[in-house]
Amino acid sequence: MRRAILLATLATLAALALPAAAPGKEVASLTVCGSDGCEKITAHAALQGFMDGGYETLAPERAGPFFTVKVAMRHAGDEAGGWTVQYLRAVNLVRAEADFGKDVWTRPAGVTAQALRRAARGLQPYPAEKLGPVREPSPVAVEDPPARVSHPASGGGSSQLALAGGGAGAALVVLAGALVARRRRQRPR
């Protein structure tokens, strides 16, 4: 009976040592702008779909008329910065700048694609010439090209918290095991 209580207590302590899930950053709004004005998107499903990223794809063959999309972020109810991407309505593609000045092209899906098209309706797009080059020069052939990560890990450091919490939980389990072994040795037989 004592052993069951000790194990239940240790399991509870180990669970408490793990960090709670922290609320992450989320898209607060998308503002689609053309040369003559802007239209804001606040529908939760469209914002969540944008955050999920759509489908990564190849750049279009050539530049086309485009809109800018200003992405506003929120964390725990507070403003958390943002960035701007380009949206090519005619081919349903979004261009975002990635690491090292590279571009990532995605095709928004479902509700997000509909919301972007609806917001751009009635706005005058920027001319294709202002978009700049859409294709990067062909890279020099290499034997083993590096892997490309489509989406950076989210969480802003929560994995470090999980490691610390998991380490603390593991330490508690080891300590409990040592205490049980010590008590067994001390019992008279």
Secondary structure, DSSP 8 states (H G I E B T S, - for coil): -HHHHHHHHHHHHHHHHS------EEEEEEEEEETTEEEEE--HHHHHHHHHT-EEE---SS---BEEEEEEEEETTEEEEEEEEEEEGGGTEEEEE-GGG-EEEEE--HHHHHHHHHHHTTS--B-GGGG---S-------SS-----SS---STTHHHHHHHHHHHHHHHHHHHHHHHHHHHHHS--
